[in-house]
């Protein structure tokens, strides 16, 4: 058996991002320093027009009270993921956000037509694309990856003049995580993070979005998931027992085979103990942001505290 956490659960404001240095890249001589870019954005206030091209940047901006004029989508995903619609749909006009293509290959022409004052990208983006973006507007680049979600929020907050707001969100998140940690039993349970990946599966290590939240909460990880060299490790159905722990939190991509349908699944300890919990795929395993952090924290808290 497995439990199911609704994606419409608590999606309260969260914090992320300790103060981090910002890499703002200039465009056409408009600015050549982090401070100048941040000051320009702050002075612009509500008139700033931001395009977000990296995972988590859309909801980071919305958390900071800024509706981007354009965003890029992950391959095979909606432009505006459902969990973001659930959180912000009644607060902001999300339909007004323009489609700027895919994150890996953004539509530079569409971005230019939006006349942005700032573009948020990923430092892993192809340098040729970044050069074209810098010809349009100043570009701020985040590191990307779940292990960098706090720094990436701080980077965006600095660039749009919202450092104080980001710090308040961070303080709130850390307080919630500390409260969670304080309620754990003496024998801390192990948690496993499992997702579908095409026709196979992947477990997440400590350097992942879910892994960082688990660490903030003081949760233990099974030995098979304590790797730090990459975010996830691929598994076939034949070795799915490597995903076992006291609790398994698993996400299933639409149309993909569920781990619950594999031969090994019924034999896993977490499954026999009714400790296998299906969670929202996109917010837990495709995104990296403060909103995802709070969704994961709340999901863990529903069953572990």
C-alpha positions as CSV (number, residue, x, y, z in Angstrom):
1,X,0.0,0.0,0.0
2,X,1.0,3.6,-0.3
3,X,-0.2,6.9,1.0
4,X,-0.7,10.0,-1.1
5,X,0.1,13.5,-0.2
6,X,-2.1,16.1,-2.0
7,X,-0.3,18.7,-4.0
8,X,-2.9,21.1,-2.6
9,X,-1.5,20.7,0.9
10,X,0.1,23.5,2.8
11,X,2.1,25.7,0.4
12,X,3.0,28.5,2.8
13,X,5.8,31.0,2.3
14,X,9.2,29.7,2.8
15,X,12.7,30.9,3.0
16,X,15.6,30.1,1.1
17,X,18.9,31.5,0.4
18,X,21.5,32.7,2.7
19,X,23.3,35.8,1.5
20,X,25.2,34.7,-1.6
21,X,27.3,36.5,-4.1
22,X,25.6,37.4,-7.3
23,X,27.0,36.9,-10.8
24,X,25.2,39.6,-12.9
25,X,26.4,39.6,-16.4
26,X,26.2,42.9,-18.3
27,X,24.5,43.5,-21.6
28,X,25.6,46.1,-24.2
29,X,27.5,48.1,-21.5
30,X,24.3,48.6,-19.5
31,X,25.9,47.3,-16.3
32,X,29.0,45.5,-15.3
33,X,28.6,44.9,-11.6
34,X,26.2,43.1,-9.2
35,X,25.5,46.2,-7.2
36,X,24.6,48.2,-10.3
37,X,22.2,45.5,-11.5
38,X,20.6,45.2,-8.1
39,X,20.2,49.0,-7.7
40,X,18.7,49.3,-11.2
41,X,16.2,46.6,-10.4
42,X,15.3,48.1,-7.0
43,X,14.8,51.6,-8.5
44,X,12.5,50.1,-11.2
45,X,10.3,48.6,-8.5
46,X,7.1,47.2,-10.0
47,X,8.1,48.3,-13.5
48,X,10.9,45.7,-13.8
49,X,10.3,43.2,-16.5
50,X,12.0,39.9,-15.6
51,X,12.3,36.8,-17.8
52,X,13.0,33.5,-15.9
53,X,14.7,30.7,-17.8
54,X,15.9,28.3,-15.0
55,X,14.1,25.8,-12.8
56,X,12.7,27.3,-9.7
57,X,13.2,30.9,-10.8
58,X,9.5,31.4,-11.7
59,X,8.3,30.5,-8.2
60,X,11.2,32.3,-6.5
61,X,10.2,35.5,-8.3
62,X,6.5,35.0,-7.4
63,X,7.5,34.4,-3.8
64,X,9.3,37.8,-3.9
65,X,6.2,39.4,-5.3
66,X,7.3,39.7,-8.9
67,X,5.4,38.2,-11.9
68,X,7.9,37.5,-14.7
69,X,6.9,38.6,-18.1
70,X,8.2,35.4,-19.6
71,X,9.5,31.9,-18.6
72,X,10.9,28.9,-20.2
73,X,9.6,25.4,-19.7
74,X,11.3,22.1,-18.8
75,X,11.2,19.5,-21.6
76,X,7.9,17.6,-21.4
77,X,6.5,19.8,-18.7
78,X,3.9,22.5,-18.5
79,X,5.0,26.2,-18.8
80,X,3.4,26.9,-15.4
81,X,3.5,23.7,-13.3
82,X,0.3,22.8,-11.5
83,X,1.8,23.2,-8.0
84,X,2.6,26.8,-8.9
85,X,-0.9,27.4,-10.2
86,X,-2.3,26.0,-7.0
87,X,-0.2,28.4,-4.9
88,X,-0.3,31.6,-7.0
89,X,-3.2,31.2,-9.4
90,X,-5.6,33.2,-7.4
91,X,-3.0,35.9,-6.5
92,X,-1.4,36.6,-9.9
93,X,-2.4,36.5,-13.5
94,X,-0.2,33.6,-14.5
95,X,-1.8,33.5,-18.0
96,X,-0.1,36.8,-18.7
97,X,3.4,35.1,-18.6
98,X,4.8,34.5,-22.1
99,X,6.2,31.3,-23.3
100,X,10.0,31.6,-24.0
101,X,10.6,28.1,-25.3
102,X,12.6,25.4,-23.5
103,X,15.1,26.0,-20.8
104,X,17.8,24.3,-22.7
105,X,17.1,26.2,-25.9
106,X,15.2,29.4,-25.1
107,X,13.5,31.4,-27.8
108,X,15.8,34.5,-28.0
109,X,13.5,36.3,-30.4
110,X,10.5,35.9,-28.2
111,X,12.5,37.1,-25.2
112,X,13.7,40.2,-27.0
113,X,10.1,41.1,-27.9
114,X,9.2,41.2,-24.2
115,X,11.7,44.0,-23.7
116,X,13.0,42.6,-20.3
117,X,14.9,44.7,-17.9
118,X,16.5,41.5,-16.4
119,X,17.0,37.9,-17.5
120,X,17.4,35.1,-15.0
121,X,19.4,32.2,-16.5
122,X,21.5,29.2,-15.5
123,X,25.3,29.4,-15.5
124,X,25.3,26.0,-17.1
125,X,23.5,27.5,-20.2
126,X,25.4,27.3,-23.4
127,X,27.7,30.4,-23.6
128,X,26.5,31.2,-27.1
129,X,22.9,31.5,-25.8
130,X,24.1,33.6,-22.8
131,X,25.9,36.0,-25.2
132,X,22.7,36.5,-27.2
133,X,20.7,37.1,-24.0
134,X,23.2,39.7,-22.8
135,X,22.6,41.6,-26.0
136,X,19.0,42.0,-24.9
137,X,19.3,42.8,-21.2
138,X,21.4,42.3,-18.1
139,X,21.6,38.6,-17.2
140,X,21.9,37.1,-13.7
141,X,22.9,33.5,-13.6
142,X,22.1,31.0,-10.9
143,X,24.1,27.8,-10.3
144,X,21.1,25.5,-10.9
145,X,20.6,22.1,-9.2
146,X,18.7,21.2,-6.1
147,X,21.8,21.5,-3.9
148,X,22.1,25.2,-4.8
149,X,18.5,26.3,-4.3
150,X,19.3,28.6,-1.3
151,X,22.1,30.4,-3.1
152,X,20.1,30.7,-6.3
153,X,17.2,32.4,-4.4
154,X,19.7,34.8,-2.8
155,X,21.1,35.5,-6.3
156,X,17.7,36.5,-7.7
157,X,16.7,38.4,-4.6
158,X,19.9,40.5,-4.9
159,X,19.3,41.2,-8.6
160,X,15.7,42.4,-8.1
161,X,16.3,44.3,-4.9
162,X,14.5,41.9,-2.6
163,X,17.3,40.8,-0.2
164,X,15.4,41.6,3.0
165,X,12.3,39.7,1.8
166,X,14.4,36.7,1.0
167,X,16.1,36.7,4.4
168,X,12.7,36.8,6.1
169,X,11.6,33.8,4.1
170,X,14.9,32.0,4.9
171,X,14.4,32.6,8.6
172,X,10.8,31.3,8.5
173,X,11.9,28.1,6.6
174,X,14.8,27.5,9.0
175,X,12.5,27.9,12.0
176,X,10.1,25.4,10.5
177,X,12.9,22.9,9.9
178,X,14.3,23.4,13.4
179,X,10.8,22.7,14.8
180,X,10.5,19.6,12.8
181,X,13.9,18.4,13.9
182,X,13.1,19.0,17.5
183,X,10.1,16.7,17.3
184,X,12.0,13.7,15.9
185,X,12.3,10.5,17.9
186,X,15.6,9.4,19.5
187,X,15.9,6.9,16.7
188,X,15.8,9.1,13.7
189,X,14.0,7.4,10.7
190,X,15.7,7.0,7.3
191,X,14.0,8.5,4.3
192,X,14.4,7.5,0.7
193,X,13.6,9.8,-2.3
194,X,12.6,7.9,-5.4
195,X,11.3,9.1,-8.8
196,X,10.5,7.6,-12.2
197,X,13.0,8.4,-15.0
198,X,11.8,7.4,-18.4
199,X,11.2,3.6,-18.2
200,X,13.4,3.2,-15.1
201,X,13.9,4.9,-11.7
202,X,16.3,7.2,-9.9
203,X,17.1,7.7,-6.2
204,X,18.2,11.1,-4.9
205,X,21.3,11.6,-2.8
206,X,22.2,14.3,-0.3
207,X,23.0,16.9,-3.0
208,X,19.4,17.2,-4.3
209,X,16.4,19.4,-3.6
210,X,14.8,16.8,-1.3
211,X,18.1,15.8,0.1
212,X,18.9,19.3,1.4
213,X,15.5,19.6,3.0
214,X,15.9,16.2,4.7
215,X,19.3,17.4,6.0
216,X,17.8,20.7,7.3
217,X,15.2,18.6,9.2
218,X,17.8,16.3,10.7
219,X,16.5,13.2,8.9
220,X,18.7,10.2,8.2
221,X,19.3,8.7,4.8
222,X,19.9,5.1,3.9
223,X,23.5,4.2,3.1
224,X,22.7,3.8,-0.6
225,X,21.6,7.5,-0.8
226,X,24.5,9.2,0.9
227,X,26.4,9.9,-2.3
228,X,27.3,13.5,-3.0
229,X,28.9,13.4,-6.5
230,X,25.6,13.9,-8.2
231,X,22.0,14.6,-7.4
232,X,20.5,11.3,-8.5
233,X,21.5,7.7,-9.2
234,X,19.7,5.6,-11.8
235,X,18.1,2.3,-10.8
236,X,16.5,-0.5,-12.8
237,X,13.5,-2.3,-11.5
238,X,15.7,-5.3,-10.7
239,X,17.6,-3.4,-8.0
240,X,14.8,-1.3,-6.7
241,X,15.6,-2.7,-3.2
242,X,18.4,-0.1,-3.1
243,X,15.6,2.5,-2.7
244,X,14.4,0.9,0.6
245,X,14.4,2.8,3.9
246,X,12.1,3.4,6.9
247,X,10.1,5.7,4.6
248,X,10.0,6.0,0.8
249,X,8.7,9.2,-0.8
250,X,8.2,8.5,-4.5
251,X,7.1,10.6,-7.4
252,X,5.7,9.2,-10.7
253,X,5.9,11.2,-13.9
254,X,2.7,11.3,-16.0
255,X,2.7,8.2,-18.3
256,X,5.7,6.6,-16.7
257,X,5.6,3.1,-15.0
258,X,5.2,3.4,-11.2
259,X,7.6,1.6,-8.9
260,X,4.6,0.3,-7.1
261,X,4.0,-1.9,-10.2
262,X,7.4,-3.6,-10.1
263,X,8.0,-7.2,-8.8
264,X,10.3,-6.1,-6.0
265,X,8.0,-3.3,-4.6
266,X,5.9,-5.5,-2.3
267,X,9.0,-6.9,-0.6
268,X,10.4,-3.5,0.4
269,X,10.3,-2.9,4.2
270,X,8.8,0.6,3.7
271,X,6.0,-0.9,1.6
272,X,5.2,-3.7,4.0
273,X,5.1,-1.1,6.9
274,X,2.8,1.1,4.8
275,X,5.5,3.7,4.8
276,X,5.6,4.3,1.0
277,X,4.2,7.8,0.2
278,X,3.5,9.0,-3.3
279,X,4.3,12.8,-3.7
280,X,3.9,15.4,-6.4
281,X,6.5,14.7,-9.1
282,X,7.3,18.2,-10.2
283,X,7.6,20.1,-6.9
284,X,9.6,17.3,-5.3
285,X,11.8,16.1,-8.1
286,X,11.9,18.6,-11.1
287,X,12.0,21.9,-9.3
288,X,14.5,23.7,-7.0
289,X,13.1,26.6,-5.1
290,X,11.9,27.9,-1.8
291,X,8.3,26.8,-2.7
292,X,9.5,23.3,-3.3
293,X,11.4,23.3,-0.1
294,X,8.2,24.1,1.9
295,X,6.2,21.6,0.0
296,X,8.7,18.9,0.8
297,X,9.0,20.0,4.4
298,X,5.2,19.9,4.8
299,X,5.0,16.5,3.1
300,X,7.6,15.1,5.4
301,X,5.9,16.6,8.4
302,X,2.6,15.1,7.6
303,X,3.8,11.6,8.2
304,X,6.9,12.0,10.3
305,X,6.0,14.5,13.0
